């Protein structure tokens, strides 16, 4: 049981590190600058579920899109500007 908890903790740490280094709520087809990622990163962690973040870290950003769509009025002004700039 302790090993399982340890392994899950390691996996969660890996997922979070991937998420911190590259999660943004728009498609890879659009250019992503460091400032755009920085503008949306706090909103991802504040508004989206752990499952959505984990899926995004593995390349499936559809959950982040759904999260931002559901919480559009709660997005920070800076992230909202980035999304609008990219047509979302």
NUMIZA-487943 format. One record per residue (C-alpha): residue number from 0; residue in three letters; x, y, z. Coordinates in steps of 0.1 Angstrom, whole numbers, plus 5000, padded with zeros to 4 digits. Example, Ala and Ser with C-alpha at 12.3 -4.5 7.8 and 13.67 -1.06 7.14 Angstrom:
<recs>
   seq   type      X      Y      Z
     0    Ala   5123   4955   5078
     1    Ser   5137   4989   5071
</recs>
This chain:
<recs>
   seq   type      X      Y      Z
     0    Unk   5000   5000   5000
     1    Unk   5028   5024   5008
     2    Unk   5045   5016   4975
     3    Unk   5013   5024   4956
     4    Unk   5010   5057   4974
     5    Unk   5047   5064   4966
     6    Unk   5042   5055   4930
     7    Unk   5011   5076   4926
     8    Unk   5029   5105   4942
     9    Unk   5058   5102   4917
    10    Unk   5033   5100   4888
    11    Unk   5015   5131   4901
    12    Unk   5048   5150   4904
    13    Unk   5057   5140   4868
    14    Unk   5023   5151   4855
    15    Unk   5025   5184   4873
    16    Unk   5060   5191   4860
    17    Unk   5048   5185   4825
    18    Unk   5018   5207   4831
    19    Unk   5039   5235   4846
    20    Unk   5063   5235   4816
    21    Unk   5038   5236   4788
    22    Unk   5001   5237   4794
    23    Unk   4983   5264   4775
    24    Unk   4947   5264   4764
    25    Unk   4950   5267   4727
    26    Unk   4961   5244   4700
    27    Unk   4996   5236   4690
    28    Unk   4988   5249   4655
    29    Unk   4990   5284   4670
    30    Unk   5023   5299   4681
    31    Unk   5028   5299   4719
    32    Unk   5051   5323   4734
    33    Unk   5064   5321   4770
    34    Unk   5043   5352   4779
    35    Unk   5012   5335   4765
    36    Unk   5018   5304   4785
    37    Unk   5025   5325   4816
    38    Unk   4992   5344   4811
    39    Unk   4971   5312   4812
    40    Unk   4990   5289   4835
    41    Unk   4975   5303   4867
    42    Unk   4940   5299   4853
    43    Unk   4946   5263   4843
    44    Unk   4956   5254   4879
    45    Unk   4928   5276   4894
    46    Unk   4899   5265   4873
    47    Unk   4906   5230   4858
    48    Unk   4905   5196   4874
    49    Unk   4936   5175   4880
    50    Unk   4923   5150   4854
    51    Unk   4921   5178   4827
    52    Unk   4956   5189   4836
    53    Unk   4969   5154   4835
    54    Unk   4954   5147   4801
    55    Unk   4968   5179   4788
    56    Unk   5003   5170   4800
    57    Unk   4999   5139   4779
    58    Unk   4989   5159   4748
    59    Unk   4951   5159   4750
    60    Unk   4942   5195   4756
    61    Unk   4905   5191   4749
    62    Unk   4898   5191   4787
    63    Unk   4915   5224   4791
    64    Unk   4895   5239   4762
    65    Unk   4863   5226   4779
    66    Unk   4874   5240   4813
    67    Unk   4881   5274   4799
    68    Unk   4848   5274   4780
    69    Unk   4829   5265   4812
    70    Unk   4847   5291   4832
    71    Unk   4851   5318   4805
    72    Unk   4838   5346   4828
    73    Unk   4863   5336   4855
    74    Unk   4894   5337   4833
    75    Unk   4920   5364   4841
    76    Unk   4920   5393   4817
    77    Unk   4955   5384   4804
    78    Unk   4945   5348   4796
    79    Unk   4913   5360   4780
    80    Unk   4932   5383   4757
    81    Unk   4955   5355   4747
    82    Unk   4925   5332   4738
    83    Unk   4908   5360   4719
    84    Unk   4940   5367   4700
    85    Unk   4940   5330   4689
    86    Unk   4903   5330   4679
    87    Unk   4888   5313   4710
</recs>
